């Protein structure tokens, strides 16, 4: 999910390079953000009804292509889950594979702890960011990067793996149950006989889903060097029938001259309930899974915000691949 220089509110010395931006005045900007999100979506879709198929066609093939630096700006200080993966890596051992590694948020601390790590991501822009983060941290000898889908986990270089990590809703970015199942099958083949999988996804409680559905809101702002700032807005629609959350994001770069430069992107996620996730683990050959409610491995209950699952590999033969043999080449690191 990450070729632009890492952006930091405190240390940015160069402007963010952002593409496909509209140019509006500050007054037009204030007028736009006062609109209801569902009204603007209906206009863009050419319809007054929500159609998941239409919305999906509006999303870019790589939703992170234009926002990789902005993603880093938003997530560079997020570390709530890092200790969990460091502790699991210490117990289970390496090599480690992270699926949907993005810009290297987890790769770098895992490598700094002495582990051999492979990061797999489908986004060239996010891999560029990960490559720069790896170089900046001096971890090139311990981190391998590869471009590919999570469904190709078993072809990632550096395996078989002792630990496979799918962090921070990564599995949900596969927007069909077939792709989610294929990913778990590929992970099962990528792990060594004593290997372990860990998955972290949101817990789709009724309250959480209601809070997301039709929501349009301001989700953050960051001040950049030189006085410019970034404002983030988001709109989400929930389809219970398909278990999909359709997300549209707007990032506004507000200049000191009062001009707003906007970039928009979007993506779909397919959420999983606990029972469905456990069934997927069972049918793809995992055993002895444990379900927790957060990064401290608290018991899972009705109030849990997260579903964190660890699962083991059986010593028997893994399920057969559903397509021909493939191999993903390393793309640096």
Secondary structure in CASP SS format (residue, H / E / C, confidence):
PFRMAT SS
TARGET T0000
AUTHOR 0000-0000-0000
METHOD secondary structure of the structure
MODEL  1
X C 1.00
X C 1.00
X C 1.00
X C 1.00
X C 1.00
X C 1.00
X C 1.00
X C 1.00
X C 1.00
X C 1.00
X C 1.00
X C 1.00
X C 1.00
X C 1.00
X C 1.00
X C 1.00
X C 1.00
X C 1.00
X C 1.00
X C 1.00
X C 1.00
X E 1.00
X E 1.00
X E 1.00
X C 1.00
X H 1.00
X H 1.00
X H 1.00
X H 1.00
X H 1.00
X H 1.00
X H 1.00
X H 1.00
X C 1.00
X C 1.00
X C 1.00
X H 1.00
X H 1.00
X H 1.00
X H 1.00
X H 1.00
X H 1.00
X H 1.00
X H 1.00
X H 1.00
X C 1.00
X C 1.00
X C 1.00
X C 1.00
X C 1.00
X C 1.00
X H 1.00
X H 1.00
X H 1.00
X H 1.00
X H 1.00
X H 1.00
X H 1.00
X C 1.00
X C 1.00
X C 1.00
X C 1.00
X C 1.00
X C 1.00
X C 1.00
X C 1.00
X C 1.00
X H 1.00
X H 1.00
X H 1.00
X H 1.00
X H 1.00
X H 1.00
X H 1.00
X H 1.00
X C 1.00
X C 1.00
X C 1.00
X C 1.00
X C 1.00
X C 1.00
X H 1.00
X H 1.00
X H 1.00
X H 1.00
X H 1.00
X H 1.00
X H 1.00
X H 1.00
X H 1.00
X H 1.00
X H 1.00
X C 1.00
X C 1.00
X C 1.00
X E 1.00
X E 1.00
X E 1.00
X E 1.00
X C 1.00
X C 1.00
X C 1.00
X C 1.00
X C 1.00
X C 1.00
X C 1.00
X H 1.00
X H 1.00
X H 1.00
X H 1.00
X H 1.00
X H 1.00
X C 1.00
X C 1.00
X C 1.00
X C 1.00
X E 1.00
X E 1.00
X E 1.00
X E 1.00
X E 1.00
X C 1.00
X C 1.00
X H 1.00
X H 1.00
X H 1.00
X H 1.00
X H 1.00
X H 1.00
X H 1.00
X H 1.00
X H 1.00
X H 1.00
X H 1.00
X H 1.00
X H 1.00
X C 1.00
X C 1.00
X C 1.00
X C 1.00
X C 1.00
X C 1.00
X E 1.00
X E 1.00
X E 1.00
X E 1.00
X E 1.00
X C 1.00
X C 1.00
X H 1.00
X H 1.00
X H 1.00
X H 1.00
X H 1.00
X H 1.00
X C 1.00
X C 1.00
X C 1.00
X C 1.00
X C 1.00
X E 1.00
X E 1.00
X E 1.00
X E 1.00
X E 1.00
X E 1.00
X C 1.00
X C 1.00
X C 1.00
X H 1.00
X H 1.00
X H 1.00
X H 1.00
X C 1.00
X C 1.00
X C 1.00
X H 1.00
X H 1.00
X H 1.00
X H 1.00
X H 1.00
X H 1.00
X H 1.00
X H 1.00
X H 1.00
X H 1.00
X H 1.00
X H 1.00
X H 1.00
X H 1.00
X E 1.00
X E 1.00
X E 1.00
X E 1.00
X E 1.00
X E 1.00
X E 1.00
X E 1.00
X E 1.00
X E 1.00
X E 1.00
X E 1.00
X C 1.00
X C 1.00
X C 1.00
X H 1.00
X H 1.00
X H 1.00
X H 1.00
X H 1.00
X H 1.00
X H 1.00
X C 1.00
X C 1.00
X E 1.00
X E 1.00
X E 1.00
X E 1.00
X E 1.00
X E 1.00
X E 1.00
X E 1.00
X E 1.00
X C 1.00
X C 1.00
X C 1.00
X C 1.00
X C 1.00
X E 1.00
X E 1.00
X E 1.00
X E 1.00
X E 1.00
X E 1.00
X E 1.00
X E 1.00
X E 1.00
X E 1.00
X E 1.00
X C 1.00
X C 1.00
X C 1.00
X C 1.00
X E 1.00
X E 1.00
X E 1.00
X E 1.00
X E 1.00
X E 1.00
X E 1.00
X E 1.00
X E 1.00
X E 1.00
X E 1.00
X C 1.00
X C 1.00
X C 1.00
X C 1.00
X C 1.00
X E 1.00
X E 1.00
X E 1.00
X E 1.00
X E 1.00
X E 1.00
X E 1.00
X E 1.00
X E 1.00
X E 1.00
X E 1.00
X C 1.00
X C 1.00
X C 1.00
X H 1.00
X H 1.00
X H 1.00
X H 1.00
X H 1.00
X H 1.00
X H 1.00
X H 1.00
X H 1.00
X H 1.00
X C 1.00
X C 1.00
X E 1.00
X E 1.00
X E 1.00
X E 1.00
X E 1.00
X E 1.00
X E 1.00
X C 1.00
X C 1.00
X C 1.00
X C 1.00
X C 1.00
X C 1.00
X E 1.00
X C 1.00
X C 1.00
X C 1.00
X C 1.00
X C 1.00
X C 1.00
X E 1.00
X E 1.00
X E 1.00
X E 1.00
X E 1.00
X E 1.00
X E 1.00
X E 1.00
X C 1.00
X C 1.00
X C 1.00
X C 1.00
X C 1.00
X C 1.00
X C 1.00
X C 1.00
X C 1.00
X C 1.00
X C 1.00
X C 1.00
X C 1.00
X C 1.00
X C 1.00
X C 1.00
X C 1.00
X C 1.00
X C 1.00
X C 1.00
END
